[in-house]
Every structure is written in C-alpha cells, then in structure tokens.
Amino acid sequence: MASKASNFSDLIQRVAASCLLHPLAATRHENRAGDEEDESESESEAEAEAEFKSKEEEEAEEKEEKEKYKEWWEGTKEEARIEKMMEMERVMKEVFEAVSSMKRAYSTLQQAHCPWDPERIRVADVAVVGELKRLGVLRERFRRSSYNGGSSRGGRSGGVVGVREVVAPYEAAVEELKREVKVREVEVENLKEKLRNVATLSTTVTKGKKGRSHSHSLSKKKLSCTLQPQVAVAPTSELFETTMSQVREASKSFTSLLLSHMRSAHWDIAAAVRSIEAATTATATDSITFTNNTPSVIASHHAKYALESYISRKIFQGFDHETFYMDGSLSSLLNPDQFRRDCFTQYRDMKAMDPSELLGILPTCHFGKFCSKKYLSIVHPKMEESLFGDLEQQRQVLAGNHPRSQFYVEFLLLAKAVWLLHLLAFSLDPAPSQFEASRGAEFHPQYMESVIKFSNGRVPAGQIVGFPVSPGFKLGNGSVIKARVYLV
C-alpha cells in the first residue's frame, strides 16, 4: 500500500513539472504516459481497462487527444496562455495539498491497525476516500480547463472512472485485510480453546499438589491472571467464596516473599512479631517497630502468621466502604441497583487482566489509587529502606507510578484479589457481612478456623485466639467463610 501511495505522489510531481516547463500538449502526453505506467503496475487497473478497449484503440485516442491539444495551444493568444498556465499552477498546488492530506490520512489508517482501533480506522478510512475523491475532482477540472470544453477519453465523464481507478488498489487491499482478519479470528478461537484447556489442567494440578516453592507459586499466579476460565454471568455466594480463597493464597505468597526479604536484611523477626501482637490490641494500628518487649505467644517458626495478620489488617482496612474510604462516594446508597451492576461489570472486565499491564496503561485509576494507598500503608519508608537499601519504589508510588519489581508485582497480585473480592461484595444483595475474631476470644469452630493444624485434626479444649490472621464473612445465603485465627 505504501508503494502505491509513493507511485501516485511521484506521478503528481511529474505532471506538475511538465505543466510548468513544457507546452500543454507535452504535459498531456507525459500525464498519459504516467497513467500508463501506473496502470501497468496495477494488475487490477490493467484488467479493467482491457474490458473497455484494446491497445490499438487506446493509442488512437491518445493520438487524437494530442492533436486536439496541439491545435488548441497554437490557436490560443499569449495572454490566454499565461492565464491558463496560472490556472494550472493553482490546480497543481491544490493537487499537492490533496496528496499530502491523503498521505497523512493513510498514515493514520496504518497506525490505527496496531493496536487495533476500529473507530480510528473508520475515521481514517473516510478521510482517505475523501482525499481520493478530491483528487478525482481536480483531475476532471484539469481536463475540462485544458481546452475549450474538449472531452477527455471518449466514454470517461464526471471523474467517476478516475476515482474508481485510484480507489481500486485500496479496495483490493481492504478485501485482503478482511481475509486475513477471518484467518486471525479462527486462530484466536483455537488459542482460546487451548487456554481454557490449560486453565482447567492448571486448576486440577493445583488441587492435587501443595507445598511447592515460592517461585513456582508466583509463576502460577501470573498464569492464572491470563488463563482464566469463563467468567460467571452473575454474582453468587459461591463465586465470592472462590475469590476469598484466591485472596488467602495471594496473601500467603506475598507474606512469604516479605518474610524472606526481612530475613535477608537481618531483621529481628521476634521483635517484629512482638510489635505486631501489640498492634492487635491497640486502638491505632501502627507500622512494624521494635519497641515492644512483651514476651511473644507465637512460636519462632510461626512468625509468618503474625506477618500475614499485619498485612491482612492493613489491606482489608476500609473494606466495608464502597471505595475503601478513598473518597466520600455514596453511590451504593443513592442508586444501589445500578451500583451493584456496575461493580459486577468491573469485576468481569478486570478478572482476566494482568494488574501490572492494567496499571501500566491507567496508573491513576481507582484500582491504581487503591494499590498505592495500601502499599504505602504496609511498607513504610523505614521498612523499604531496610529491605532494599533505598526508597526508589516509594518514590515511584508517591509519584503515581507502579514499579515493575518482583516485590511490587507480587503485591499487585494480592491487591487485585482483594479488589475483586470487594467488587463482588458490593455486587451481592444482600452484601456479605465481614467479621473478625478478637484477641483472647473463645474459639468457635462455626466461625473460626485455626491456621495451626493439630495432630488429630481437632482443636483441643481451652484454646483461645492469640490474634486474628484474616477476616471472615457471613453471606446472604446463610453460609459462612470462617475467619482464620492463631490459637494459643
């Protein structure tokens, strides 16, 4: 297509040069020669011309037109010739402007194909066709003004055939693109089917295997972001329970990564655990510090549960509000039905998206603001500087951007899972009721489950809650998602 546009531009330049430097007869001959060259390069145009006339007829018409131009030129006064040349210059100027506009429109048309933008393609296509029609009008204007109303080639009138000749290569290219689109659609459907099979297989393998390494867990989660089964058509309690399970898995994975960084940075894990325990009983949940010297009730190898409790408390804070208290919106109260529909639509749209790719395009969307707020809440400056040696990720987040580091990407997987759970919660009618176990409370198996597994599978008598690990939910259908607790 680029070659066609370039040939047409060269043709216009040769016509303009000939009009300005040579008599009109020579100009017509050069223009006709350029037309023949263009037609010889276009197989479709050559076939169209062959339907109307033979080669001998074309040569006879060209000779006849050349004689008419010669007679007209020789019989025209000098003043008329000068005026005619000025008119040709004006026409050529308009031709060049039209060609430039057409090339710009065609460039826009090409750009709209990658990434595919149907609306831009439609607008650019209209612009290209409009400029081609404008060129056709200028062509006929040139022919009519060349000599006193003389007709151009026999049956050609009104510029319709001329426009068709110019548009024909583009129409052929569009048809070719349509065929390619059909082929690509078939390929896409085949790939979708393969993805569904892989997703099903991945789910089966996940149920049968546990205890795999962190790196494998991270790659599995990234795979699940892109290989999702078909999204449900309506919010259900079962879908909410499934999403809550994904939140717990993402929370465990991010907790393991954070704990490994803390150990690599030679943190005093016991002191951090004591600080977290103290925060569960305080009215204000401060960040992790090392100032509390109260003896810990947590075994040394159970520090991950205290850290997960800290992360869960931070990221679920504000869950009961429709925007996590990021603004004062009351849409869920003013128009509850529409708000529920909008929430589930957002859930479906975001379900299969990779959070890193989404925030790369829309870093300051509501989800992006949620991620920034929660990251800064969980990882305060002193913690980040201790873990990574600088505050680069903090600076990027404060600037409204989202780092591509492994640590932040793992955090985004957790943030996305919680965000989807939040959207589902506000899609259900009635909305799930969140609850959390209090430290020192008696263990109730109906509403709680222990993160520590006991030998006989049953919790011994006399166990109480050391601290909550993650919240629970009571759903509208009467089912309960148990709160996870650490028992002592």
N, C-alpha and C positions, 0 to 999 in steps of 0.2 A: 504493500500500500504506500509505503514511504517512497518507493521508486516511482510510482505513478504520479504522486504529487510533485516530485522533483522534475519529472519529464514535462509535466504541464507548465511548471514555472519556467523551465528553460525555453519552452515553446513561446510563452508570452514575451520573454525578453528578446527573442529573435525577431518576433513580429514588431515590437516597439522600435528596435534598432533599425529595422528595414523601413518602417514608416517615416522615420526622421531623416534618414540618409539617402533614400532612393525614391524614385517615382512610384506612384501607386500601383502601376502595373507590375513592377518588380516586387512590390510589397505583397500583392495578391499571390504572385507566383510563389514567394517564399512562405507565405502563410499556408498556401495549399500544400507545398512540399512538406511543411511541418505537420500538417494534418495527416498526410500520407504516412509520414514517419511514425506519428503517434498511433495511427490505425494499424500499421504493420506490427507494432509492438503489442497491440492488444488483440488477442485472438478473437475475443467476443465481438469487437467492433468490426474486424475484417469479415466475420461471418454475417453480420448484419448488413454490411454494405453489399456483400455478394448476393443477398436476396433481392436487391432492387436494381442492380445494374452490373454490367460486365465491365471488364477492364477497358475495353475499347470505347465504351460509352463514356466512362469517366474521363478518358483522355480527350475525347471530342468536346465534352462540356467544358473542360478546363481550357482548351484552346479557344473556344467560343467566348468564354468569360474574359480571357486575356485580351482578345481583340476588342471587346466592348470597353474594357478599362483603358486600352490604348487610345481608342477613338475619343472617349470622354476626356482623357487627360490632354490630348492635343487640341481639343476644341474648347478648352477652358481658359479664361483670361488669367493673367498673372495675379490680379487681386483675389480672384476666386480661389486660385491655387493656394495662396498664402492663408486665406481664411480656412480653407479645407485642411491645411497642414496643422493650423492651430487647433481645429476641432479634433483632429486625430490625436494630437498631444493630450488634449483633455480626456479623450476616451482612454488612451493608454494609461494615464495617471489613475483613472478610476479602475482600470483592469488590474494594475499593480496593487492598488489598495484592496481590491476584492480578493486577489490571490493571497496577499498577506493575511487577511482576515480568515480565509479558508484554511490556510496552514495552521494558524493559531487554534482554530476550532477543531481541526483534525488532531492536533497535538493533545488538546483537552480530551478528545474522544479516546485516544490511546491511553492516556493516564487514567481515565475512568474505568478501564478494564482491569487494572491491578493497583489497589484492591478493587474488586467488582462493586460498582456503584450504579445500579440501574437508572436512578434519577439523573445523575450526571451524564450517563451515556445517552439518555433520551434527549436532554437539552443540547448536548454537543452535536448529536446527530442532526437535530433540527437546524442548528447553526451551520453545519457543513452543507446541508442541502440548500439552505437559503443562499449561501455564498455561491454555490454552483448555479443556482437559478439566476442570480445577479450577473454572473459571468455570461450565461446564455443570452440574457437581455442585452448586455454590452456587445456581444458578438453580432447579434442581429442589428443593433443600432449602427455598428460599424459597416455592415454590408449595405444597409439602406442608404447611409450617407455617402457611400463610396462614389456613386454616380447617380444621375437623376432617376431615382426610383427603380433602377435596374434590378431585376430579380436575380437572386443568387441561384444556386443549383436547382434548376428545374422544379422538382416537387417539394423542395425544402421551404417551409414557411413558418414564421412566428417563433422560430428558435426552439420548437418543441423537440425536434430530432436532435438538434445540437446539444440540448440539455441531457437528453437520454444517452447520447454518446459519452458525455462526460461522467454521468452518474453510473453508467453500466458497470465499470470496474468495481465501484464501491458496492453496488448491489450484489455483484458476484462474490465479493469478499464477505459481505454480511451473510450470504447464504452459506458460505464455507464456515464462518464462525458459528452459525446455528447448528451445522452438522457436528462441529467439534463440541459444542455445548451438550448436545444429546449424548455423544460418546462419554463426555466427562460425567454427566448425570448417571449413566449406567455404572461407571467406575465408582462414583460416590456411593451409590446404593450397595454395591458389592463390598466396599470398605466398611460401610455402616454395619452390614451383616456380620462381617468379621469382627468388628469392635464389640458388637453385642455378645458374640460367642466368647471372645476373650474376657469380657467383663463377667460373664457367667462362670467361666472357668476360674477366674481370679477369686470370685466370691466363694466358690466351692473349696479351693485350696486354702483360703483364709480360715474357713471353719474347721478344716482338718489339721491345721498346723498352728502352733503357738510358740512363743518364746524365741522368735527369730531376732536377728541383730537389728540395731537402730538404723543402719544404712539401708538395709533391705526394707524396713518399715517405712522409711522416708520415700523410697522409690515406689513402694506400693501405694502410698497415699497420693503421690503425684500422678500415678497411673489412674487411680480412681477418680481424679478430677476430670480426666479426659475420656475415660471409658465408662460412662455412666449408663446403666440400663434406662429403659424408657421411663420418663418422669411421670408420676401419678397425675391424674386429671383432676383430683380434688383432695383437699387436706383431710387427713384422717388421724385418729389417735395412734394407729399402728405406724404410720409414717413418722409421727413425732417420736415414738419410741425408738425407731430405727435411727433417726437423726441424733437422738440423745446418745445412743451407743457410739456413733461416729465422733461425737464431741468428746466422750470419755477416752476413746482411742487416741484422738489428736492431743488431748491433754496429757496423757501418759507419755506420748512420744516427745512433746516439747519439754516436759518436765525432765525426762531422761537426758535430753540434749543440754538443758540449762545446768543440771547437776554435774554433767561431765565437764562443762566449762568451768564450773566453780571449783571442782577438784583439780583441774589443770592449773587454775590460778592460785592453788594452795589456800583456798578458803578454809576457815574454821567451821566445818559443817555443823558441829554440835552447837556452836554459838548461834549460828543462823537458825537452827531448829528451835532453840530456846526463844529466840526473838519472835518466830512465827507463832509458837504456842502462846506467848504473852499477848500477841496481837489478837488472837481469837477471843480473849476475854476482855479486851479493851474496847472502849466505845469508838475510838478512832483507829482505823487500820493503817498504821504507819508502815513505811517500807522496811525491808530487812535491815536490822542493825545488829551490833554485837554487844549491846549494853546490858542485856538481861542475864543475870547469873542464877536464876531459879533452876533447880535441878529438872532435867527433862524426863518426861514419862515415856519417851519414844526410844525404842531400841536403836542402836547405832546404824544397823542395816535397814532401818525403816525411814531414813531421812527423806526418801523420795515422796512419801505420803505427806509429810509436813510441807514440802515444797509444792506439791500438787495442790494442797489445800490453799496455800498462799496464792497461787496462780488462779485457781478456780474462783476464790473470793474476789479477786480483782476484776477478772473478765466478766463475771456474772453480775457485778455491781450495776444497778440500774436496769436489770433485765425486765422488770415489771413495767417500765415506761416504753412507749412506742418508739422512741428514738434514743434510748439509754440516757435520757436527760441531756442530750447534746443540744436540744433546743426546746422551746416550750410548746411544741405542736400538740394539738388536741383533736386531730382528725379521727382517731378511734372513737371519740365520744360524740363528735358532731355528725359524722356520717359513718357509722360502724360497718354497715353492709359493704359499702364501696371500699372502705379501708381494708376490710378482710380480703376482698377480691384483689385489690392492688398488692397486698402483701404476698398472696399466693402466686400472683403473676411474677413478682420479683423473685420469689423462691424458684420458680420453674426456669426463669431466664438465667439465674445465676448458678443453678445446680451444677451444670456441666462446665462452667468457666474455671479456668486456672486463675486463682486470685492474683498472682504476680502479673499475668498478662492483662487482666482487667484493670489493675491499678496503674499499669504502665500507660494505659490509654486514658483512664479517668482517675487520676491520683487524688482528686479532692471531692469525689462523690461521697454519699453518706457512708458507704462501707469504708472508703478510704479514711474519712474522718474518725470512724469508729476504731479502725486499726491503729491510727496514730495515737488516739487518746489512750487506748488500752496498753499499747507498747510502752508509752511514757509512764503509765501507771505501774506496770510490772517491773520494767527495767529502768531504775532511776539512774542519774548520771554517775554516781559513785560506783554503782554496781557495774555499769558498762565499762567504765574506765578500768576497773579492776579486772574484768573478764577479757577485754580486748586491747587494753593499753591505750585507747583513745576514745573520743566521743564522736567519731565520724557518723555512726548510724543515728545517734541522737540529733546531730546537726541536719542530716537529710530529712529525718521525720519532722523536725520542727519547721523545716523549710517547705513542708507539704509534699515531699517526695517519699518514695518507698525503696529502701535498699534491696539489692539482689543477692545479699549474702545468704549462706545456708541457714544461719541462725534466724534471720528475719523471715525467710521463706517458710521455715518450719513454724514460726509464729503465725504467719498468714494462714496456714492450713487450719490451725486451731481457731483463729479469728473467724474464718469463713464458716467453719462448722457451727460456732456459736451464733453467728449472724443468721444462718439458715434456720437454726432452731428457734431463734427469736421471730423470724418471719412466719414460721409455721405456728408458733404460739399465738400470734395475733391474727392468723388465718382461721383458727378454730373457733367455733361457737358452741358452748362457752369456752373461753380461753383457759388453758391449764393453770392450776394454782401451784405456785412454787413454795417449797418449804425447805428448811434446813435444820439439822439436829444441833442442839446446844451442847456445849461442853459440860460434862457432868451429868447429862440426862441418862435416864434408864434406857437400855437397849430394847427397841420394839421391832421384832422381825418383820412385822407387817409393813413398816415404813422405812426400815433401815437395812443395809447390808454391810457386813464388815469387809474392809479391804484386806484384812489378815485372814488367811484360810487356816482353820483349825483341823486337827488330825482326823477327827471323826465327822467332820463336815457340819457340826452343830456348835453354836456359840455356848460356852459354859455359863452357868448361872453366876450372877453377881458382876457381870461385865457392864461398864458404863462407857459413855462417849468421852474419849480423850480429846478429840477435836473433829469437826466435820471435814470431809475431804471434797465432796461435791454435792450440790443440792439435789433434791428430789422433786417430783411433780405429781399432782393428782389431776387426772384427766377427766374430761366431761363424761366419758362412758363408764366411769367408776374405777378404771384401772389405775394403778399406782406405779410410778417409776421411783424405786427406792433411793433414798439418799445414801451415799457412801460415807462411812464413818471409820475412824480409827478407835478401836476399843482398848480399854485398859482395865 
